[in-house]
Amino acid sequence: MSSLGESAAPTPAGIYDYMLGGRHHTAADREAAEQALAAAPEARAGILANRAFLQRAVRYTAERGVRQYIDLGSGYPTAGPVHEVAAEKVTDPRVVYVDYDPAVVALSRQVITAPAVTAAVYDIRDPERIIASPEVAGLIDWSEPVAVVMVALLHFISDEEDPARIVAAFRDRMAPGSFLIASHVCFGENPEGAQQGAGSWNRATSRVTIRTREEIGSFFIGLALASPGLVPVQQWRADGAAPQGEAMILGGVARWGRDGLVR
Ligand SMILES: C[S@@+](CC[C@H](N)C(=O)[O-])C[C@H]1O[C@@H](n2cnc3c(N)ncnc32)[C@H](O)[C@@H]1O
């Protein structure tokens, strides 16, 4: 049963929420998600692993003193959102959630009551507008470390829309001690399934561009990737024994500074 109205086109947020086992999806979202899962059944495990990666990565940056977060393409508020995970490690984290889907932002505003946390509708294809927005200007001090979160987001940006330009707009504002947390769909072990699965997402409001490891790695240029580097999300600093093998989603966390691997 959906908690939303039934819109004609599936949305990335609704498909993702359905796969995560949430409640915020329409019939169109469910149909597109089931088609994607039929082509690539491993997608559901990949998405659960992606969400767990986001939480471990936020904990990692909060343990290194980051108190400010911009979560871009944040999706429906679901278990373990950024502000709650960061608050395990730092007092009163400041968090701006951004999504281009007004339904996502409306629900986020409804359920989030923490101080110094806000949600706003912006499209990351206009990063300067986000940086200049009253929400970011009101909560984020760019002279202090900030973590910019782009988890399961940049594959919704086509090559023509230039995802590297979007990353650079945020990276160029960062103070020392800042981080980029990002994950992205790649071809993995089942390239045909990944491509077919992406075809189902492509009926949604944004198409999916699957990229190679090299292309995804290039988004971290100018930053220092934290160990273990750009890896399948389920392997990134996994608690306990990390499942091996290639995943459909690669993730990494990089610190402001020169290229190279930091421990
Ligand atoms: C797959 S969900 C990921 C949610 C969350 N980041 C996570 O990993 O758990 C992608 C989200 O990005 C949002 N999104 C896609 N393209 C966007 C854009 N151009 N600007 C802002 N948000 C976008 C979608 O609405 C959706 O909520």
The ligand as a MOL file (V3000), in Angstrom:
LIG
                    3D

  0  0  0     0  0            999 V3000
M  V30 BEGIN CTAB
M  V30 COUNTS 27 29 0 0 0
M  V30 BEGIN ATOM
M  V30 1 C 18.6800 6.1170 -5.4340 0
M  V30 2 S 18.1080 7.4350 -4.4160 0 CHG=1
M  V30 3 C 19.4280 7.5270 -3.2070 0
M  V30 4 C 18.9890 8.0300 -1.8430 0
M  V30 5 C 20.1100 8.1660 -0.8120 0
M  V30 6 N 21.1550 9.0520 -1.2860 0
M  V30 7 C 20.7180 6.8260 -0.4920 0
M  V30 8 O 21.7190 6.4710 -1.1210 0
M  V30 9 O 20.2100 6.0880 0.3610 0 CHG=-1
M  V30 10 C 18.5320 8.8420 -5.4640 0
M  V30 11 C 17.8920 10.1310 -5.0140 0
M  V30 12 O 18.4720 11.1910 -5.7980 0
M  V30 13 C 17.4540 12.0870 -6.1730 0
M  V30 14 N 17.8990 12.7680 -7.4140 0
M  V30 15 C 18.0870 12.2290 -8.6510 0
M  V30 16 N 18.5130 13.1650 -9.5120 0
M  V30 17 C 18.6100 14.3220 -8.8070 0
M  V30 18 C 18.9910 15.6500 -9.1520 0
M  V30 19 N 19.3500 15.9670 -10.4110 0
M  V30 20 N 18.9830 16.6030 -8.1950 0
M  V30 21 C 18.6000 16.2850 -6.9150 0
M  V30 22 N 18.2130 15.0470 -6.5290 0
M  V30 23 C 18.2200 14.0730 -7.4670 0
M  V30 24 C 16.2100 11.2310 -6.3550 0
M  V30 25 O 15.0050 11.9680 -6.2160 0
M  V30 26 C 16.4000 10.2110 -5.2320 0
M  V30 27 O 15.7580 10.6030 -4.0520 0
M  V30 END ATOM
M  V30 BEGIN BOND
M  V30 1 1 1 2
M  V30 2 1 2 3
M  V30 3 1 2 10
M  V30 4 1 3 4
M  V30 5 1 4 5
M  V30 6 1 5 6
M  V30 7 1 5 7
M  V30 8 2 7 8
M  V30 9 1 7 9
M  V30 10 1 10 11
M  V30 11 1 11 12
M  V30 12 1 11 26
M  V30 13 1 12 13
M  V30 14 1 13 14
M  V30 15 1 13 24
M  V30 16 1 14 15
M  V30 17 1 14 23
M  V30 18 2 15 16
M  V30 19 1 16 17
M  V30 20 1 17 18
M  V30 21 2 17 23
M  V30 22 1 18 19
M  V30 23 2 18 20
M  V30 24 1 20 21
M  V30 25 2 21 22
M  V30 26 1 22 23
M  V30 27 1 24 25
M  V30 28 1 24 26
M  V30 29 1 26 27
M  V30 END BOND
M  V30 END CTAB
M  END
